Amino acid sequence: MNIITDATAGLKGIANSADTPKERKLREACAGFEAIMINQMLSLARRSAPEGGLIEGGYGEEMFKSMQDDQLAQKMAAGNAMGFGEMLYRQLSQTLNTSSK
């Protein structure tokens, strides 16, 4: 599973047709970074929840939860829910535009 593939859809949708190839790559990188950050937050939140119960799920349950976190992170990043990627893009695009002049 590639967490970055679906996540870049959010910032790609914002992409302007006047974007240079460098700006498009920057948008994709920022969206991917947002997806990774959200995935880490979800994983840490899941670890803080108490475990146990009637039935222990074992390795299969851990794998399912990990896949679920990946998908949720992708959807959240694609929807630009947190806005990390967009803020990062704005900050880095200023540096990109300054250095290209």
SVG drawing of the C-alpha trace seen along z (x, -y; Angstrom):
<svg xmlns="http://www.w3.org/2000/svg" viewBox="-16 -37 34 51">
<polyline fill="none" stroke="black" stroke-width="0.4" points="0.0,0.0 1.3,-3.4 -0.1,-6.1 1.1,-8.9 -0.8,-8.0 -4.3,-8.8 -3.3,-11.5 -1.9,-13.7 -5.3,-14.0 -6.3,-16.7 -3.5,-19.1 -3.4,-18.1 -7.0,-19.3 -5.9,-22.7 -3.2,-22.8 -3.3,-25.7 -2.8,-25.0 -0.1,-27.7 2.0,-25.6 5.4,-24.8 6.6,-21.1 8.6,-22.1 5.4,-23.5 3.4,-20.3 6.1,-18.1 6.2,-20.3 2.4,-20.0 2.7,-16.2 5.5,-16.1 3.5,-18.3 0.4,-16.2 2.4,-13.0 4.0,-14.6 0.6,-15.4 -0.6,-11.9 2.4,-10.5 1.9,-12.9 -1.8,-12.0 -0.9,-8.3 1.6,-8.8 -0.9,-10.7 -3.5,-7.9 -1.0,-5.2 0.0,-7.0 -3.6,-7.6 -4.4,-3.9 -1.5,-2.9 -2.8,-5.0 -6.2,-3.3 -6.5,-0.4 -6.2,3.1 -7.9,6.2 -11.4,7.4 -13.2,10.7 -11.3,11.7 -7.7,10.9 -7.3,10.3 -3.6,11.0 -1.5,10.3 -4.6,10.1 -6.2,7.4 -3.0,5.4 -2.6,5.7 -6.3,4.6 -5.9,1.6 -2.7,0.5 -4.4,0.8 -7.4,-1.1 -5.1,-3.9 -3.4,-4.1 -6.7,-4.5 -8.1,-7.0 -4.9,-9.1 -5.1,-9.0 -8.7,-10.2 -8.1,-12.9 -5.0,-14.2 -6.9,-14.0 -9.8,-16.0 -7.2,-18.6 -8.8,-18.0 -5.9,-19.2 -4.3,-21.6 -0.7,-20.7 0.1,-20.1 -1.4,-23.3 0.4,-25.4 3.7,-23.6 3.2,-24.2 2.6,-27.9 5.8,-28.3 8.0,-26.2 6.6,-27.7 7.8,-31.2 11.3,-29.7 11.0,-28.0 9.9,-31.2 12.6,-33.2 15.4,-30.8 14.3,-30.4 14.6,-34.2"/>
</svg>
